[in-house]
Amino acid sequence: MKTKKQTQSLVLGAILTALVIVLQMLGQFIKLGPFSVSLVLVPIVVGAAICDYKIGAWLGFVFGVVVLISGDAAAFYAINVPGTIITVLLKGTLCGLFAGLVYKLLSAKNKYLAVITAAVVCPVVNTGVFLLGCKLFFMSAVTEWGAAGGFASAVEYMFLGLAGGNFIFELIVNIVLAPVILRIISFNKNL
């Protein structure tokens, strides 16, 4: 029985990996502000909940790799290549990891609450690590971009110009879609 569950998780993880790649590539064409909307957070949450936090971390890592390869991080590459790689891979990996850990922690009490909380944690961590990366690696450029955009400060630009619209969109999409999709494809009929 354990082997069957492992096989199911592996197969679903592979399918979700392909979905993450496709959604991120398609997401390049949907922009709010200067960056693409991350539609991939939904399959990351679903994978983290159904398979486990390791699959969630894997899916987040794949998301980061696709962002780096696709050119979505080009503005940041021009400033600091190692900082870009660290920020992008860390934000993706950690958003999947933490979504999975939160789901695992809460699912014993209430699976619906667990998936909603994981759906919130994923974009919060993704955006939080992005903003931290901006502060650590790109602050002088962010300050210039904010001033050029008419923002009062770099912090205002980071929250309103860089992350604001994307974060709200990703949060809403995640909260609405992740529980529905998880309920539809869940191996556990009690969700």
ZAVEX-342155 format. One line per 8 residues: number of its first residue (from 1); their letters; for each residue z, x, y of N, C-alpha, C. Coordinates in nm, 4 decimals. Layout:
BEGIN
NUM	A	Z:X:Y:Z:X:Y:Z:X:Y | ...
//
This chain:
BEGIN
1	MKTKKQTQ	0.0000:0.0816:-0.1197:0.0000:0.0000:0.0000:0.0000:0.0863:0.1266 | 0.0760:0.1975:0.1223:0.0804:0.2857:0.2385:-0.0563:0.3480:0.2648 | -0.1276:0.3836:0.1576:-0.2608:0.4424:0.1719:-0.3577:0.3429:0.2350 | -0.3472:0.2152:0.1960:-0.4345:0.1130:0.2538:-0.4101:0.0998:0.4041 | -0.2831:0.0995:0.4446:-0.2492:0.0883:0.5871:-0.2993:0.2112:0.6633 | -0.2844:0.3291:0.6028:-0.3337:0.4515:0.6671:-0.4857:0.4476:0.6828 | -0.5540:0.3994:0.5802:-0.7000:0.3887:0.5862:-0.7420:0.2898:0.6943 | -0.6740:0.1750:0.7010:-0.7048:0.0760:0.8044:-0.6835:0.1344:0.9439
9	SLVLGAIL	-0.5731:0.2070:0.9620:-0.5453:0.2695:1.0927:-0.6507:0.3730:1.1277 | -0.6906:0.4508:1.0291:-0.7925:0.5536:1.0522:-0.9263:0.4912:1.0902 | -0.9656:0.3865:1.0192:-1.0923:0.3192:1.0479:-1.0873:0.2529:1.1859 | -0.9788:0.1814:1.2147:-0.9663:0.1187:1.3460:-0.9621:0.2246:1.4562 | -0.8925:0.3353:1.4300:-0.8887:0.4448:1.5274:-1.0273:0.4999:1.5560 | -1.1097:0.5122:1.4520:-1.2477:0.5617:1.4696:-1.3320:0.4622:1.5491 | -1.3172:0.3338:1.5178:-1.3914:0.2307:1.5916:-1.3486:0.2294:1.7378 | -1.2184:0.2378:1.7615:-1.1690:0.2374:1.8991:-1.2085:0.3649:1.9741
17	TALVIVLQ	-1.2186:0.4762:1.9031:-1.2664:0.6005:1.9656:-1.4086:0.5809:2.0177 | -1.4937:0.5228:1.9350:-1.6318:0.4952:1.9792:-1.6320:0.3985:2.0972 | -1.5458:0.2982:2.0917:-1.5378:0.2005:2.2011:-1.4908:0.2660:2.3308 | -1.3942:0.3564:2.3218:-1.3474:0.4291:2.4402:-1.4620:0.5072:2.5030 | -1.5396:0.5744:2.4217:-1.6523:0.6535:2.4733:-1.7542:0.5630:2.5419 | -1.7919:0.4553:2.4764:-1.8920:0.3643:2.5322:-1.8402:0.2990:2.6610 | -1.7173:0.2493:2.6580:-1.6631:0.1828:2.7773:-1.6499:0.2786:2.8955 | -1.6096:0.4024:2.8691:-1.5973:0.4971:2.9793:-1.7345:0.5328:3.0361
25	MLGQFIKL	-1.8326:0.5465:2.9506:-1.9673:0.5761:2.9997:-2.0219:0.4582:3.0809 | -1.9998:0.3360:3.0332:-2.0435:0.2173:3.1082:-1.9610:0.1976:3.2351 | -1.8324:0.2344:3.2272:-1.7432:0.2189:3.3418:-1.7836:0.3016:3.4625 | -1.8658:0.4027:3.4407:-1.9133:0.4848:3.5521:-1.9899:0.4020:3.6550 | -2.0444:0.2916:3.6104:-2.1261:0.2094:3.6985:-2.0446:0.1014:3.7695 | -1.9154:0.0903:3.7362:-1.8264:-0.0065:3.8002:-1.7257:0.0730:3.8829 | -1.7390:0.0662:4.0122:-1.6531:0.1468:4.0987:-1.5736:0.0584:4.1939 | -1.4489:0.0951:4.2098:-1.3634:0.0408:4.3155:-1.3188:0.1624:4.3942
33	GPFSVSLV	-1.3633:0.1750:4.5150:-1.3359:0.2973:4.5887:-1.4247:0.4088:4.5354 | -1.3762:0.5314:4.5418:-1.4601:0.6444:4.5031:-1.4668:0.6705:4.3521 | -1.3874:0.6002:4.2721:-1.3790:0.6323:4.1303:-1.4151:0.5143:4.0425 | -1.4532:0.5471:3.9201:-1.4857:0.4446:3.8214:-1.3596:0.3730:3.7757 | -1.3775:0.2482:3.7419:-1.2684:0.1698:3.6859:-1.2543:0.2072:3.5388 | -1.1322:0.2286:3.4951:-1.1076:0.2670:3.3551:-1.0898:0.1437:3.2684 | -1.1993:0.0954:3.2137:-1.1942:-0.0174:3.1211:-1.1396:0.0242:2.9857 | -1.1295:0.1540:2.9629:-1.0878:0.2060:2.8327:-0.9389:0.1909:2.8070
41	LVPIVVGA	-0.8622:0.1534:2.9056:-0.7186:0.1424:2.8840:-0.6845:0.0315:2.7846 | -0.7656:-0.0724:2.7786:-0.7395:-0.1823:2.6843:-0.7484:-0.1328:2.5396 | -0.8580:-0.0674:2.4969:-0.8592:-0.0198:2.3579:-0.7537:0.0878:2.3308 | -0.7135:0.1614:2.4334:-0.6070:0.2601:2.4146:-0.4769:0.1876:2.3800 | -0.4452:0.0805:2.4528:-0.3239:0.0038:2.4244:-0.3334:-0.0619:2.2866 | -0.4469:-0.1201:2.2560:-0.4653:-0.1859:2.1265:-0.4473:-0.0844:2.0132 | -0.5090:0.0316:2.0249:-0.4956:0.1347:1.9221:-0.3532:0.1863:1.9104 | -0.2874:0.2046:2.0251:-0.1491:0.2521:2.0239:-0.0570:0.1508:1.9577
49	AICDYKIG	-0.0846:0.0230:1.9766:0.0006:-0.0820:1.9201:-0.0271:-0.1022:1.7713 | -0.1519:-0.1142:1.7329:-0.1845:-0.1450:1.5934:-0.1708:-0.0218:1.5041 | -0.2207:0.0913:1.5502:-0.2209:0.2110:1.4646:-0.0904:0.2885:1.4801 | -0.0642:0.3409:1.5949:0.0624:0.4040:1.6330:0.0407:0.4881:1.7578 | 0.1485:0.5473:1.8051:0.1423:0.6245:1.9298:0.0537:0.7478:1.9171 | 0.0388:0.8022:1.7959:-0.0486:0.9195:1.7792:-0.1944:0.8816:1.8021 | -0.2349:0.7669:1.7515:-0.3713:0.7180:1.7759:-0.3870:0.6850:1.9239 | -0.2840:0.6268:1.9844:-0.2882:0.6001:2.1289:-0.3102:0.7278:2.2086
57	AWLGFVFG	-0.2362:0.8339:2.1718:-0.2528:0.9630:2.2401:-0.3933:1.0187:2.2168 | -0.4447:1.0059:2.0935:-0.5800:1.0517:2.0624:-0.6836:0.9785:2.1478 | -0.6714:0.8454:2.1525:-0.7670:0.7654:2.2302:-0.7610:0.8038:2.3786 | -0.6411:0.8277:2.4287:-0.6266:0.8722:2.5675:-0.6898:1.0088:2.5902 | -0.6735:1.0977:2.4940:-0.7351:1.2297:2.5035:-0.8875:1.2183:2.5069 | -0.9421:1.1343:2.4183:-1.0877:1.1129:2.4155:-1.1337:1.0584:2.5510 | -1.0598:0.9642:2.6060:-1.0886:0.9110:2.7397:-1.0966:1.0252:2.8402 | -0.9992:1.1152:2.8378:-0.9993:1.2290:2.9298:-1.1195:1.3195:2.9114
65	VVVLISGD	-1.1542:1.3474:2.7875:-1.2699:1.4336:2.7591:-1.3978:1.3700:2.8140 | -1.4133:1.2399:2.7928:-1.5337:1.1718:2.8420:-1.5377:1.1745:2.9953 | -1.4234:1.1559:3.0606:-1.4189:1.1644:3.2075:-1.4644:1.3028:3.2525 | -1.4174:1.4065:3.1859:-1.4546:1.5435:3.2237:-1.6029:1.5710:3.2014 | -1.6566:1.5220:3.0911:-1.7972:1.5472:3.0577:-1.8921:1.4626:3.1422 | -1.8518:1.3426:3.1749:-1.9410:1.2465:3.2403:-1.9700:1.2763:3.3875 | -1.8929:1.3621:3.4478:-1.9119:1.3896:3.5898:-1.8229:1.3044:3.6785 | -1.7410:1.2204:3.6181:-1.6512:1.1345:3.6945:-1.5470:1.2146:3.7730
73	AAAFYAIN	-1.5228:1.3371:3.7320:-1.4232:1.4201:3.7991:-1.4877:1.5300:3.8842 | -1.6154:1.5136:3.9163:-1.6913:1.6190:3.9849:-1.6297:1.6601:4.1186 | -1.5796:1.5645:4.1959:-1.5206:1.5984:4.3262:-1.3997:1.6904:4.3089 | -1.3274:1.6706:4.2013:-1.2086:1.7522:4.1772:-1.2443:1.8871:4.1133 | -1.3483:1.8885:4.0284:-1.3970:2.0152:3.9713:-1.4317:2.1141:4.0824 | -1.4919:2.0641:4.1882:-1.5351:2.1507:4.2981:-1.4176:2.2201:4.3672 | -1.2996:2.1639:4.3521:-1.1806:2.2180:4.4190:-1.0998:2.3083:4.3267 | -1.0749:2.2613:4.2039:-0.9864:2.3341:4.1137:-1.0192:2.2929:3.9699
81	VPGTIITV	-1.0949:2.3754:3.9004:-1.1383:2.3424:3.7641:-1.0193:2.3308:3.6682 | -0.9295:2.4302:3.6609:-0.8165:2.4148:3.5680:-0.7278:2.2946:3.6033 | -0.7050:2.2726:3.7315:-0.6245:2.1580:3.7747:-0.6880:2.0257:3.7358 | -0.8203:2.0202:3.7445:-0.8934:1.8989:3.7046:-0.8784:1.8741:3.5552 | -0.8993:1.9769:3.4763:-0.8907:1.9633:3.3308:-0.7496:1.9220:3.2892 | -0.6494:1.9887:3.3433:-0.5099:1.9563:3.3103:-0.4785:1.8122:3.3482 | -0.5105:1.7741:3.4706:-0.4779:1.6398:3.5182:-0.5469:1.5323:3.4359 | -0.6758:1.5481:3.4139:-0.7527:1.4440:3.3453:-0.7111:1.4311:3.1986
89	LLKGTLCG	-0.6954:1.5424:3.1297:-0.6558:1.5337:2.9888:-0.5120:1.4845:2.9731 | -0.4255:1.5283:3.0619:-0.2851:1.4871:3.0547:-0.2684:1.3392:3.0860 | -0.3380:1.2907:3.1881:-0.3223:1.1492:3.2244:-0.3709:1.0574:3.1127 | -0.4813:1.0932:3.0500:-0.5320:1.0124:2.9402:-0.4420:1.0165:2.8179 | -0.4065:1.1366:2.7774:-0.3241:1.1526:2.6579:-0.1878:1.0857:2.6749 | -0.1242:1.1082:2.7886:0.0095:1.0519:2.8100:0.0081:0.9001:2.8235 | -0.0975:0.8434:2.8822:-0.0998:0.6970:2.8943:-0.1067:0.6323:2.7563 | -0.1821:0.6907:2.6635:-0.1878:0.6386:2.5269:-0.0600:0.6639:2.4499
97	LFAGLVYK	-0.0048:0.7821:2.4664:0.1197:0.8175:2.3982:0.2335:0.7249:2.4402 | 0.2531:0.7097:2.5707:0.3640:0.6274:2.6191:0.3441:0.4794:2.5887 | 0.2199:0.4328:2.5936:0.1936:0.2930:2.5561:0.2349:0.2704:2.4108 | 0.2007:0.3646:2.3245:0.2368:0.3533:2.1833:0.3862:0.3630:2.1593 | 0.4529:0.4533:2.2293:0.5981:0.4673:2.2127:0.6718:0.3431:2.2619 | 0.6293:0.2891:2.3746:0.6917:0.1670:2.4274:0.6695:0.0508:2.3313 | 0.5478:0.0394:2.2804:0.5201:-0.0680:2.1851:0.6089:-0.0537:2.0621 | 0.6177:0.0666:2.0083:0.6992:0.0910:1.8893:0.8451:0.0574:1.9156
105	LLSAKNKY	0.8947:0.0958:2.0304:1.0347:0.0720:2.0658:1.0660:-0.0772:2.0773 | 0.9757:-0.1540:2.1370:1.0024:-0.2956:2.1648:0.9531:-0.3917:2.0574 | 0.8622:-0.3478:1.9725:0.7992:-0.4417:1.8792:0.8944:-0.4994:1.7758 | 1.0007:-0.4299:1.7430:1.0961:-0.4835:1.6457:1.1665:-0.6079:1.7004 | 1.1833:-0.6145:1.8320:1.2497:-0.7298:1.8938:1.1523:-0.8419:1.9280 | 1.0376:-0.8038:1.9902:0.9424:-0.9051:2.0340:0.8055:-0.8386:2.0510 | 0.7135:-0.8680:1.9622:0.5828:-0.8025:1.9647:0.5003:-0.8408:2.0865 | 0.5154:-0.9625:2.1342:0.4404:-1.0041:2.2524:0.4902:-0.9282:2.3760
113	LAVITAAV	0.6204:-0.9202:2.3914:0.6786:-0.8424:2.5016:0.6378:-0.6957:2.4891 | 0.6353:-0.6453:2.3656:0.5985:-0.5051:2.3427:0.4566:-0.4761:2.3899 | 0.3616:-0.5642:2.3586:0.2226:-0.5390:2.3984:0.2050:-0.5564:2.5492 | 0.2739:-0.6524:2.6084:0.2655:-0.6685:2.7549:0.3213:-0.5443:2.8237 | 0.4345:-0.4971:2.7755:0.4959:-0.3782:2.8358:0.4068:-0.2558:2.8164 | 0.3495:-0.2400:2.6981:0.2572:-0.1284:2.6741:0.1353:-0.1389:2.7650 | 0.0885:-0.2625:2.7868:-0.0274:-0.2858:2.8741:0.0037:-0.2510:3.0191 | 0.1294:-0.2596:3.0584:0.1714:-0.2198:3.1935:0.1905:-0.0680:3.1996
121	VCPVVNTG	0.2557:-0.0131:3.0986:0.2873:0.1304:3.0968:0.1606:0.2159:3.1007 | 0.0576:0.1757:3.0289:-0.0646:0.2557:3.0190:-0.1276:0.2858:3.1560 | -0.1593:0.1851:3.2383:-0.2171:0.2181:3.3685:-0.1167:0.2827:3.4648 | 0.0124:0.2511:3.4498:0.1136:0.3141:3.5361:0.1171:0.4646:3.5095 | 0.1196:0.5030:3.3824:0.1215:0.6458:3.3485:-0.0108:0.7114:3.3877 | -0.1230:0.6471:3.3574:-0.2541:0.7009:3.3917:-0.2630:0.7299:3.5419 | -0.2264:0.6317:3.6224:-0.2343:0.6478:3.7683:-0.1266:0.7432:3.8189 | -0.0071:0.7345:3.7625:0.1021:0.8225:3.8049:0.0712:0.9690:3.7828
129	VFLLGCKL	0.0171:1.0017:3.6669:-0.0180:1.1414:3.6388:-0.1350:1.1851:3.7273 | -0.2297:1.0950:3.7520:-0.3397:1.1259:3.8440:-0.2851:1.1611:3.9829 | -0.1937:1.0787:4.0338:-0.1365:1.1041:4.1667:-0.0551:1.2333:4.1688 | 0.0173:1.2591:4.0617:0.0923:1.3841:4.0518:-0.0038:1.5035:4.0498 | -0.1141:1.4906:3.9762:-0.2156:1.5961:3.9747:-0.2759:1.6180:4.1125 | -0.2979:1.5085:4.1857:-0.3482:1.5211:4.3235:-0.2501:1.6008:4.4082 | -0.1232:1.5707:4.3942:-0.0188:1.6392:4.4717:-0.0113:1.7876:4.4346 | -0.0174:1.8171:4.3048:-0.0012:1.9547:4.2592:-0.1246:2.0431:4.2809
137	FFMSAVTE	-0.2428:1.9875:4.2591:-0.3629:2.0702:4.2547:-0.4620:2.0483:4.3694 | -0.4557:1.9324:4.4348:-0.5629:1.8970:4.5283:-0.5128:1.8498:4.6646 | -0.3900:1.8774:4.6989:-0.3300:1.8158:4.8173:-0.4046:1.8482:4.9464 | -0.4509:1.9718:4.9629:-0.5211:2.0044:5.0882:-0.6518:1.9249:5.0987 | -0.7239:1.9128:4.9883:-0.8482:1.8347:4.9894:-0.8182:1.6866:5.0110 | -0.7142:1.6361:4.9462:-0.6760:1.4952:4.9616:-0.6388:1.4668:5.1066 | -0.5698:1.5592:5.1693:-0.5338:1.5438:5.3102:-0.6591:1.5356:5.3970 | -0.7560:1.6219:5.3716:-0.8820:1.6202:5.4469:-0.9584:1.4908:5.4234
145	WGAAGGFA	-0.9678:1.4487:5.2966:-1.0391:1.3253:5.2635:-0.9728:1.2052:5.3304 | -0.8412:1.2036:5.3300:-0.7677:1.0928:5.3923:-0.7916:1.0874:5.5420 | -0.7867:1.2040:5.6072:-0.8118:1.2098:5.7516:-0.9545:1.1655:5.7829 | -1.0490:1.2104:5.7021:-1.1887:1.1720:5.7236:-1.2091:1.0223:5.7014 | -1.1282:0.9632:5.6158:-1.1379:0.8199:5.5879:-1.0576:0.7339:5.6833 | -0.9895:0.7966:5.7785:-0.9131:0.7214:5.8771:-0.7738:0.6799:5.8325 | -0.7225:0.7402:5.7266:-0.5877:0.7079:5.6798:-0.4846:0.7845:5.7607 | -0.3684:0.7261:5.7782:-0.2627:0.7855:5.8604:-0.2022:0.9100:5.7962
153	SAVEYMFL	-0.2010:0.9143:5.6639:-0.1435:1.0300:5.5946:-0.2113:1.0488:5.4599 | -0.1872:1.1656:5.4015:-0.2432:1.1940:5.2683:-0.1811:1.1009:5.1637 | -0.0540:1.0703:5.1782:0.0135:0.9815:5.0828:-0.0468:0.8417:5.0892 | -0.0710:0.7929:5.2099:-0.1345:0.6613:5.2254:-0.2724:0.6622:5.1600 | -0.3477:0.7687:5.1804:-0.4803:0.7792:5.1198:-0.4717:0.7839:4.9673 | -0.3752:0.8603:4.9146:-0.3600:0.8700:4.7699:-0.3329:0.7325:4.7085 | -0.2426:0.6560:4.7707:-0.2049:0.5270:4.7130:-0.3054:0.4163:4.7430 | -0.3609:0.4149:4.8622:-0.4525:0.3069:4.9000:-0.5994:0.3423:4.8789
161	GLAGGNFI	-0.6358:0.4650:4.9076:-0.7760:0.5045:4.8976:-0.8178:0.5504:4.7600 | -0.7349:0.6331:4.6978:-0.7721:0.6881:4.5676:-0.7334:0.5978:4.4507 | -0.6116:0.5459:4.4540:-0.5596:0.4793:4.3348:-0.5431:0.3280:4.3473 | -0.5218:0.2766:4.4649:-0.4823:0.1375:4.4849:-0.5644:0.0320:4.4152 | -0.6903:0.0178:4.4527:-0.7756:-0.0868:4.3965:-0.7972:-0.0694:4.2473 | -0.8217:0.0544:4.2050:-0.8412:0.0809:4.0621:-0.7165:0.0440:3.9831 | -0.6025:0.0844:4.0330:-0.4779:0.0572:3.9606:-0.4544:-0.0922:3.9440 | -0.4688:-0.1679:4.0508:-0.4469:-0.3132:4.0434:-0.5442:-0.3764:3.9439
169	FELIVNIV	-0.6709:-0.3396:3.9524:-0.7721:-0.3935:3.8613:-0.7385:-0.3583:3.7163 | -0.7094:-0.2309:3.6915:-0.6790:-0.1864:3.5552:-0.5535:-0.2543:3.5015 | -0.4534:-0.2704:3.5846:-0.3285:-0.3351:3.5429:-0.3537:-0.4804:3.5027 | -0.4258:-0.5532:3.5860:-0.4538:-0.6945:3.5569:-0.5380:-0.7088:3.4304 | -0.6430:-0.6291:3.4196:-0.7297:-0.6357:3.3020:-0.6498:-0.6039:3.1759 | -0.5661:-0.5024:3.1829:-0.4848:-0.4645:3.0681:-0.3872:-0.5746:3.0279 | -0.3182:-0.6316:3.1256:-0.2188:-0.7355:3.0968:-0.2844:-0.8601:3.0385 | -0.4042:-0.8910:3.0832:-0.4732:-1.0103:3.0336:-0.5386:-0.9847:2.8976
177	LAPVILRI	-0.6125:-0.8748:2.8845:-0.6935:-0.8541:2.7640:-0.6199:-0.7913:2.6458 | -0.5329:-0.6956:2.6703:-0.4691:-0.6258:2.5580:-0.3938:-0.7208:2.4645 | -0.3096:-0.8118:2.5152:-0.2410:-0.9027:2.4218:-0.3362:-0.9952:2.3460 | -0.4398:-1.0413:2.4131:-0.5356:-1.1318:2.3479:-0.6103:-1.0583:2.2373 | -0.6624:-0.9413:2.2673:-0.7377:-0.8650:2.1683:-0.6467:-0.8227:2.0532 | -0.5279:-0.7793:2.0866:-0.4346:-0.7386:1.9822:-0.4009:-0.8542:1.8898 | -0.3840:-0.9706:1.9458:-0.3537:-1.0886:1.8646:-0.4716:-1.1237:1.7723 | -0.5907:-1.1072:1.8225:-0.7091:-1.1406:1.7429:-0.7282:-1.0442:1.6261
185	ISFNKNL	-0.7122:-0.9141:1.6512:-0.7439:-0.8170:1.5458:-0.6218:-0.7596:1.4754 | -0.5061:-0.8041:1.5124:-0.3830:-0.7463:1.4563:-0.3758:-0.7655:1.3051 | -0.3259:-0.6630:1.2424:-0.3014:-0.6690:1.0977:-0.1757:-0.7500:1.0707 | -0.0881:-0.7582:1.1692:0.0381:-0.8301:1.1545:0.0198:-0.9709:1.2095 | 0.0210:-1.0698:1.1250:-0.0056:-1.2082:1.1653:0.1064:-1.2675:1.2490 | 0.2198:-1.1998:1.2616:0.3335:-1.2546:1.3360:0.3331:-1.2163:1.4824 | 0.2308:-1.1512:1.5320:0.2261:-1.1130:1.6735:0.2090:-1.2347:1.7543
//
